[in-house]
């Protein structure tokens, strides 16, 4: 059997999550949505995949991580703007359709094996979302589909079902003719409306259907299917397949640098098994994510010893002026670019704000008040670059670090130890599991902001010890707090929804508080 999956569209209903990659790559229960679709079919199935928007990511993923499946890729040039439509995609694919087939939209997940034995044209339907305006409606009469309605149809007495976007086409010759003779936006339904009028259109009720086509249904699907969900980022994702961890990035240089850095970090990180332009993978590390292990103060002290011996190795780095410039690029210039990106994504401008009842100046003024000479005087060491508890695996004997940063500015070998310190600290202040469970609050009204995140009591002793460690080791608490605030600001455009906005104002508040606290003190 052949299955046609059109995946050329922009996924505009899911923006900003689809700003940088095709919606089929959105992670659902630690697999991209496309994998869930493919896994619902027999391994011998022939797939036709229509590629368009960010299709190179999708194609590479399928070629590298679904090696046992057979794919025919069709490039759709006109996937956006005037003349683009599902019908246009189907017209382009019709040349490759040479037998009966199943049409399967790229945002419909069915968590069961799909039968490939049908007598007549068949629409897959469900009573899920039947009262919403998200899907076309179907009515049934005498065990046949009686009518196909618009998404906005509101029935009075009839029992109505949702058409889920999956269907079997028996007469592929007629289908191809009908598709090529129409230029509307009905897509495959141009064909099925004729079958319906002839009373030959069957249906198949699906109970295990999950949609990912808009924010509402995607959130429902994530909640219902995902046992564990990483914090979503707009330009990267992580998947788990066949005991492998697969990292996906939209940036090819970033992947290349991470693979190089894995060799530099050596045994403190997992060994890379394979890599391509947009992906790399490594074996799943057995152990507990440090954040999920309810680490004690004793555990944290052991971690710090590990980091001192295995990671934060001082180097005889000769290019001190160059490193200061790299710190400036990394802390100052990158922050300005990320803040600009945040404003563009969230349509928020820089203003004076009242945050939790306290007045804060414009962010640009706060950034100008930072003692950049001190901040840019970094200490070069072998570094991780994203060192928080979610990226630390506690194994039986030691620790393993995952999701290392690709570079410190352009430096792949060394980075500022304060950046690793600040990454640890930011994770202690904002526990990621609390964010995943929406245990944070943000309220915006004009220029008045209220933010709050639940504090984890288990970290109180760890935070106290960590701040003492910084002070006793003659490191600067000022630098720690400033760089931590910069981290919150920098990651704000990388996260979607309310959390991105929360991070921005948390970073602004912390920056303002730190500058104010050290206003009349000698900074070290």
C-alpha positions as CSV (number, residue, x, y, z in Angstrom):
1,X,0.0,0.0,0.0
2,X,1.1,3.6,-0.7
3,X,0.6,6.4,1.8
4,X,0.7,10.0,0.8
5,X,1.7,12.5,3.4
6,X,1.6,16.2,2.3
7,X,4.1,18.1,4.4
8,X,4.9,21.2,2.3
9,X,2.8,23.8,4.1
10,X,4.1,26.6,6.5
11,X,2.3,25.4,9.6
12,X,1.2,29.0,10.2
13,X,-1.4,28.0,12.8
14,X,1.4,26.8,15.0
15,X,3.6,29.8,14.9
16,X,6.0,30.7,16.6
17,X,6.7,26.9,17.1
18,X,7.0,26.5,13.3
19,X,9.2,29.6,12.8
20,X,12.2,27.5,12.1
21,X,11.1,23.9,11.2
22,X,8.3,21.9,9.7
23,X,5.5,21.1,12.0
24,X,6.1,17.4,11.5
25,X,9.3,17.8,13.5
26,X,7.5,19.0,16.7
27,X,8.2,16.6,19.5
28,X,5.3,14.5,20.8
29,X,6.3,12.0,23.6
30,X,9.9,12.4,22.6
31,X,9.4,11.6,18.9
32,X,8.7,14.0,16.0
33,X,5.1,13.8,14.9
34,X,6.1,12.3,11.6
35,X,7.5,9.2,13.4
36,X,4.2,8.6,15.1
37,X,2.4,8.7,11.7
38,X,4.9,6.3,10.0
39,X,5.0,3.9,13.0
40,X,1.2,3.4,12.6
41,X,1.8,1.7,9.2
42,X,3.3,-1.7,8.2
43,X,7.0,-1.6,7.6
44,X,6.4,-2.6,3.9
45,X,4.4,0.6,3.3
46,X,5.5,2.9,0.5
47,X,5.5,6.5,1.6
48,X,5.2,9.5,-0.7
49,X,6.3,12.6,1.2
50,X,5.5,16.1,-0.2
51,X,8.3,18.4,0.9
52,X,8.2,22.2,0.9
53,X,8.7,24.5,3.9
54,X,11.8,23.3,5.8
55,X,11.6,20.1,3.9
56,X,15.3,19.5,4.1
57,X,15.1,18.8,7.9
58,X,12.2,16.3,7.4
59,X,13.9,14.5,4.6
60,X,17.2,14.1,6.4
61,X,15.5,12.9,9.5
62,X,13.6,10.2,7.6
63,X,16.6,9.1,5.7
64,X,18.8,8.7,8.8
65,X,16.4,7.5,11.4
66,X,13.7,5.5,9.5
67,X,16.2,3.5,7.4
68,X,13.9,0.5,7.1
69,X,11.0,2.5,5.5
70,X,10.7,3.3,1.8
71,X,10.2,7.0,0.9
72,X,9.6,8.9,-2.3
73,X,10.1,12.6,-1.8
74,X,8.3,15.1,-4.0
75,X,9.6,18.7,-3.8
76,X,6.9,21.3,-3.9
77,X,8.3,24.6,-5.1
78,X,5.1,26.7,-4.7
79,X,4.3,26.0,-1.0
80,X,3.5,29.6,0.1
81,X,1.9,32.7,-1.3
82,X,-0.4,33.0,-4.3
83,X,-1.3,29.7,-5.9
84,X,-0.1,27.6,-3.0
85,X,-2.6,25.1,-1.6
86,X,-3.1,21.5,-0.7
87,X,-4.6,21.1,-4.1
88,X,-1.4,22.4,-5.7
89,X,0.6,19.8,-3.7
90,X,-1.8,17.0,-4.7
91,X,-1.5,17.9,-8.4
92,X,2.3,17.7,-8.1
93,X,2.1,14.3,-6.4
94,X,-0.5,12.9,-8.7
95,X,2.2,11.9,-11.2
96,X,3.6,9.5,-8.6
97,X,0.2,8.0,-7.5
98,X,-0.1,4.8,-9.5
99,X,-2.3,2.6,-7.3
100,X,-5.0,2.9,-4.6
101,X,-3.5,4.7,-1.6
102,X,-4.1,6.3,1.8
103,X,-4.1,10.1,2.1
104,X,-2.7,11.1,5.6
105,X,-2.3,14.7,6.7
106,X,0.9,15.4,8.5
107,X,-0.8,16.5,11.8
108,X,-3.0,13.5,12.5
109,X,-1.5,10.9,14.8
110,X,-3.4,7.6,15.1
111,X,-2.0,5.4,18.0
112,X,-2.9,2.1,16.5
113,X,-1.8,0.1,13.4
114,X,-3.8,1.2,10.4
115,X,-5.5,-1.5,8.4
116,X,-4.9,-1.5,4.7
117,X,-7.9,-3.6,3.7
118,X,-10.7,-1.5,2.3
119,X,-13.6,-2.3,-0.1
120,X,-14.5,1.3,-1.0
121,X,-13.4,4.9,-0.6
122,X,-13.2,5.5,3.1
123,X,-12.9,8.6,5.4
124,X,-11.5,8.2,8.9
125,X,-13.7,10.0,11.4
126,X,-14.0,10.7,15.1
127,X,-16.4,12.2,17.5
128,X,-13.5,14.1,19.1
129,X,-13.7,17.9,18.4
130,X,-17.0,17.4,16.6
131,X,-18.4,20.5,18.2
132,X,-15.4,22.7,17.3
133,X,-14.6,24.7,14.2
134,X,-11.3,23.0,13.7
135,X,-12.4,20.2,11.3
136,X,-14.8,19.5,8.5
137,X,-17.9,17.7,9.7
138,X,-19.4,14.4,8.6
139,X,-22.9,13.0,8.9
140,X,-23.8,9.3,8.5
141,X,-27.0,7.7,7.0
142,X,-27.6,4.0,6.4
143,X,-24.0,3.1,7.2
144,X,-22.6,5.4,4.6
145,X,-21.4,9.0,4.8
146,X,-24.4,11.2,4.0
147,X,-22.8,14.6,3.8
148,X,-19.5,16.5,4.1
149,X,-19.9,19.9,5.8
150,X,-17.7,22.9,6.3
151,X,-15.7,23.5,9.6
152,X,-18.2,26.1,10.8
153,X,-21.3,23.9,10.3
154,X,-23.5,23.7,13.4
155,X,-25.9,20.7,13.3
156,X,-29.3,20.9,14.9
157,X,-30.3,17.2,15.3
158,X,-27.8,15.2,13.3
159,X,-25.0,13.2,14.9
160,X,-21.9,14.8,13.5
161,X,-18.3,13.5,13.4
162,X,-15.0,15.2,12.6
163,X,-13.1,14.2,9.5
164,X,-9.6,13.7,10.8
165,X,-7.7,14.1,7.5
166,X,-7.0,10.5,6.8
167,X,-8.7,8.6,3.9
168,X,-8.4,5.7,1.6
169,X,-8.7,6.3,-2.1
170,X,-9.7,3.3,-4.2
171,X,-10.0,4.8,-7.7
172,X,-6.7,6.7,-8.0
173,X,-7.2,7.4,-11.7
174,X,-10.4,9.3,-11.1
175,X,-8.8,11.0,-8.1
176,X,-5.9,12.3,-10.2
177,X,-8.2,13.6,-12.9
178,X,-10.5,15.4,-10.4
179,X,-7.5,16.9,-8.5
180,X,-5.9,18.2,-11.7
181,X,-9.2,19.7,-12.9
182,X,-9.7,21.8,-9.8
183,X,-7.8,24.7,-8.4
184,X,-9.8,25.4,-5.2
185,X,-8.7,24.8,-1.6
186,X,-10.8,21.6,-1.0
187,X,-7.8,19.3,-1.7
188,X,-8.7,15.6,-1.5
189,X,-12.4,16.4,-0.7
190,X,-12.9,17.3,-4.4
191,X,-12.8,13.6,-5.0
192,X,-14.7,12.5,-1.9
193,X,-17.7,14.8,-2.5
194,X,-18.4,12.9,-5.6
195,X,-18.2,9.5,-3.8
196,X,-20.5,10.9,-1.1
197,X,-23.1,12.0,-3.7
198,X,-23.0,8.5,-5.2
199,X,-23.6,7.0,-1.7
200,X,-20.4,4.9,-2.1
201,X,-18.3,6.6,0.6
202,X,-17.5,4.4,3.7
203,X,-16.2,5.5,7.0
204,X,-13.9,4.2,9.7
205,X,-14.3,5.4,13.3
206,X,-11.0,6.2,15.0
207,X,-10.8,6.4,18.8
208,X,-7.1,6.9,19.2
209,X,-6.7,10.0,17.2
210,X,-4.5,13.0,18.3
211,X,-4.2,16.2,16.3
212,X,-1.3,18.6,16.2
213,X,-2.6,21.1,13.7
214,X,-3.3,24.1,16.0
215,X,-2.2,25.2,19.4
216,X,-5.3,23.9,21.2
217,X,-5.2,20.4,19.7
218,X,-1.4,20.2,20.0
219,X,-1.5,21.1,23.7
220,X,-4.2,18.4,24.1
221,X,-2.1,15.9,22.3
222,X,1.1,16.7,24.3
223,X,-0.9,16.4,27.6
224,X,-2.5,13.1,26.6
225,X,0.5,11.4,25.0
226,X,3.7,12.8,26.5
227,X,4.9,11.1,29.7
228,X,7.8,13.5,29.7
229,X,8.2,16.7,27.7
230,X,11.3,18.9,27.4
231,X,10.9,22.6,27.5
232,X,10.2,23.5,23.8
233,X,12.6,25.7,21.9
234,X,12.0,27.3,18.6
235,X,15.1,26.2,16.8
236,X,16.0,22.8,18.2
237,X,14.5,19.6,19.5
238,X,15.4,16.3,21.1
239,X,14.0,12.9,20.3
240,X,14.5,9.4,21.8
241,X,14.4,6.5,19.4
242,X,15.7,2.9,19.7
243,X,17.7,3.6,22.8
244,X,19.3,6.6,21.1
245,X,19.2,10.3,21.8
246,X,18.7,12.3,18.6
247,X,19.5,16.0,18.7
248,X,18.0,18.3,16.0
249,X,19.2,21.8,15.2
250,X,18.2,24.1,12.4
251,X,21.8,25.4,12.2
252,X,24.3,23.2,10.4
253,X,27.4,25.0,11.8
254,X,26.0,24.4,15.3
255,X,25.8,20.6,14.8
256,X,29.3,20.5,13.4
257,X,30.7,22.4,16.4
258,X,28.9,20.3,18.9
259,X,30.3,17.1,17.4
260,X,33.8,18.7,17.6
261,X,33.3,19.8,21.2
262,X,32.2,16.3,22.2
263,X,35.7,15.1,21.3
264,X,37.2,18.0,23.3
265,X,35.1,17.2,26.4
266,X,36.0,13.6,26.0
267,X,34.6,11.2,28.6
268,X,32.6,13.8,30.5
269,X,30.0,13.6,27.7
270,X,28.5,10.7,25.7
271,X,30.3,9.6,22.5
272,X,28.7,10.7,19.3
273,X,27.5,7.7,17.2
274,X,26.4,9.5,14.1
275,X,25.9,13.0,12.7
276,X,24.5,14.7,9.6
277,X,23.8,18.3,8.6
278,X,21.0,18.9,11.1
279,X,21.2,15.9,13.5
280,X,23.6,14.0,15.7
281,X,22.9,11.0,18.0
282,X,24.4,9.2,20.9
283,X,23.5,6.2,23.1
284,X,21.0,6.8,25.9
285,X,23.0,7.2,29.2
286,X,21.7,5.0,32.0
287,X,21.2,6.9,35.2
288,X,19.0,9.6,36.7
289,X,18.6,13.1,35.4
290,X,20.2,15.1,38.3
291,X,17.1,17.4,38.5
292,X,14.8,14.4,38.9
293,X,16.9,12.6,41.5
294,X,16.0,15.1,44.3
295,X,19.7,15.8,44.8
296,X,20.9,16.3,48.4
297,X,23.6,18.8,49.5
298,X,25.9,15.8,49.6
299,X,25.1,14.9,46.0
300,X,25.7,18.5,44.9
301,X,29.1,18.6,46.7
302,X,30.1,15.4,44.8
303,X,29.0,17.1,41.6
304,X,31.1,20.1,42.3
305,X,34.2,17.9,42.9
306,X,33.5,16.1,39.6
307,X,33.3,19.4,37.7
308,X,36.5,20.7,39.3
309,X,38.4,17.5,38.4
310,X,36.9,16.6,35.0
311,X,35.5,19.8,33.5
312,X,36.8,23.2,34.9
313,X,40.4,22.4,34.1
314,X,42.4,25.6,34.0
315,X,44.4,26.0,30.8
316,X,47.5,28.0,30.0
317,X,45.5,30.1,27.6
318,X,47.8,32.6,25.9
319,X,45.3,34.7,24.1
320,X,44.0,36.8,27.0
321,X,43.1,39.9,24.9
322,X,41.3,37.7,22.4
323,X,39.4,35.9,25.2
324,X,38.2,39.3,26.7
325,X,36.9,40.2,23.3
326,X,35.1,36.9,23.1
327,X,33.5,37.5,26.5
328,X,32.4,40.9,25.2
329,X,30.9,39.3,22.1
330,X,29.3,36.6,24.1
331,X,27.9,38.6,27.0
332,X,27.2,42.1,25.5
333,X,26.7,41.8,21.8
334,X,24.9,38.5,21.9
335,X,22.6,39.8,24.6
336,X,21.7,42.8,22.4
337,X,20.9,40.6,19.5
338,X,18.8,38.1,21.5
339,X,16.8,41.0,23.1
340,X,16.1,42.4,19.7
341,X,14.9,39.0,18.6
342,X,12.6,38.8,21.6
343,X,11.0,42.1,20.8
344,X,10.4,41.0,17.2
345,X,8.9,37.7,18.2
346,X,6.7,38.9,21.0
347,X,5.9,42.4,19.7
348,X,7.0,43.8,23.1
349,X,8.9,47.1,23.3
350,X,11.5,48.3,25.8
351,X,9.7,50.4,28.5
352,X,10.0,51.4,32.1
353,X,8.1,48.8,34.1
354,X,6.6,48.2,37.5
355,X,7.7,44.6,38.2
356,X,6.2,43.1,41.4
357,X,5.5,46.6,42.7
358,X,9.0,48.0,42.1
359,X,10.0,50.4,39.4
360,X,12.6,49.4,36.8
361,X,14.1,51.6,34.1
362,X,14.2,50.6,30.4
363,X,16.3,47.5,29.8
364,X,18.7,49.4,27.6
365,X,19.5,51.7,30.6
366,X,20.1,48.7,32.9
367,X,22.5,47.2,30.3
368,X,24.4,50.5,30.1
369,X,24.8,50.4,33.9
370,X,26.6,47.1,34.0
371,X,30.3,47.2,34.7
372,X,31.3,45.5,31.5
373,X,35.0,45.7,32.2
374,X,34.5,43.3,35.1
375,X,32.0,41.1,33.3
376,X,34.3,40.7,30.2
377,X,37.3,39.8,32.4
378,X,36.5,36.0,32.2
379,X,38.4,33.0,33.4
380,X,39.2,30.6,30.6
381,X,38.6,26.9,31.4
382,X,37.3,23.8,29.7
383,X,33.5,24.4,29.9
384,X,30.1,22.8,29.3
385,X,28.1,25.9,28.4
386,X,24.6,24.7,29.4
387,X,25.3,23.4,32.8
388,X,22.0,22.9,34.7
389,X,20.6,19.9,36.5
390,X,18.5,18.8,33.4
391,X,21.8,18.3,31.5
392,X,23.6,16.3,34.2
393,X,23.1,12.5,34.4
394,X,23.9,10.9,37.8
395,X,25.3,7.4,36.9
396,X,26.1,4.6,39.4
397,X,29.7,5.7,39.8
398,X,29.9,9.3,38.6
399,X,28.2,11.8,36.3
400,X,27.8,12.3,32.6
401,X,27.1,15.7,31.0
402,X,24.7,16.1,28.1
403,X,23.6,19.0,25.8
404,X,26.9,20.9,25.9
405,X,27.1,24.2,24.2
406,X,28.7,24.5,20.7
407,X,31.1,27.3,21.5
408,X,31.9,30.3,23.7
409,X,31.6,33.0,21.1
410,X,33.8,31.5,18.4
411,X,36.0,29.5,20.9
412,X,35.4,25.8,20.9
413,X,38.2,24.9,23.4
414,X,37.6,27.2,26.4
415,X,34.9,29.4,27.9
416,X,34.4,31.6,30.9
417,X,33.9,29.6,34.1
418,X,31.4,32.2,35.3
419,X,29.1,31.1,32.5
420,X,28.9,27.6,33.8
421,X,28.5,29.0,37.3
422,X,25.6,31.2,36.1
423,X,24.0,28.3,34.3
424,X,24.0,26.2,37.4
425,X,22.6,29.1,39.4
426,X,19.8,29.9,36.9
427,X,18.7,26.2,37.1
428,X,18.6,26.5,40.9
429,X,16.5,29.6,40.8
430,X,14.1,28.3,38.1
431,X,13.4,24.5,38.4
432,X,12.5,23.3,34.9
433,X,10.0,20.7,36.1
434,X,8.0,23.6,37.7
435,X,8.0,25.3,34.3
436,X,6.8,22.2,32.5
437,X,3.9,21.9,35.0
438,X,3.1,25.6,34.6
439,X,4.1,26.4,38.2
440,X,5.0,30.0,37.2
441,X,2.9,33.1,36.9
442,X,3.1,36.2,34.7
443,X,0.6,39.0,34.4
444,X,0.9,42.0,32.1
445,X,-1.2,45.1,32.1
446,X,0.2,48.0,30.2
447,X,3.7,48.5,31.8
448,X,2.8,46.7,35.1
449,X,4.2,43.2,35.4
450,X,3.7,40.6,38.0
451,X,5.9,37.4,38.0
452,X,6.3,34.5,40.3
453,X,7.7,31.0,40.2
454,X,7.4,28.4,42.9
455,X,10.5,27.9,44.9
456,X,11.8,24.4,45.4
457,X,12.6,23.9,49.1
458,X,15.0,21.1,48.3
459,X,17.4,23.6,46.7
460,X,17.6,26.0,49.6
461,X,20.6,24.4,51.2
462,X,22.3,23.8,47.8
463,X,21.9,27.5,46.9
464,X,23.3,28.6,50.2
465,X,26.3,26.3,49.8
466,X,26.8,27.4,46.2
467,X,26.9,31.1,47.0
468,X,29.3,30.4,49.9
469,X,31.4,28.4,47.4
470,X,31.6,31.3,45.0
471,X,32.6,33.7,47.8
472,X,35.1,31.4,49.6
473,X,36.7,30.6,46.3
474,X,37.3,34.3,45.7
475,X,34.9,34.5,42.7
476,X,32.5,37.5,42.3
477,X,28.9,37.3,43.4
478,X,28.2,40.4,41.3
479,X,29.4,38.7,38.1
480,X,27.4,35.6,39.0
481,X,24.2,37.5,39.4
482,X,24.7,39.7,36.4
483,X,25.5,36.8,34.1
484,X,22.6,34.8,35.4
485,X,20.3,37.7,34.6
486,X,21.8,37.9,31.2
487,X,21.1,34.2,30.7
488,X,17.4,34.7,31.5
489,X,17.3,37.5,28.9
490,X,19.2,35.5,26.3
491,X,17.0,32.4,26.5
492,X,13.7,34.4,26.5
493,X,13.3,34.4,22.6
494,X,14.2,30.7,22.4
495,X,11.1,29.6,24.3
496,X,7.6,29.9,23.1
497,X,4.5,31.3,24.8
498,X,4.2,32.8,28.3
499,X,7.4,31.3,29.5
500,X,9.5,33.3,27.0
501,X,7.9,36.5,28.3
502,X,8.3,35.4,31.9
503,X,12.1,34.9,31.4
504,X,12.5,38.3,29.9
505,X,11.0,40.1,32.8
506,X,12.7,37.8,35.3
507,X,16.0,38.7,33.7
508,X,15.2,42.4,33.7
509,X,14.2,42.3,37.4
510,X,17.3,40.4,38.4
511,X,19.5,42.7,36.5
512,X,17.9,45.8,38.0
513,X,18.1,44.3,41.5
514,X,21.8,43.3,41.2
515,X,22.8,46.7,39.8
516,X,20.9,48.5,42.6
517,X,22.3,46.2,45.4
518,X,25.9,46.9,44.3
519,X,25.4,50.6,43.6
520,X,27.3,51.8,46.6
521,X,29.6,48.8,47.1
522,X,33.0,48.0,45.7
523,X,32.5,45.4,43.0
524,X,34.9,42.4,42.8
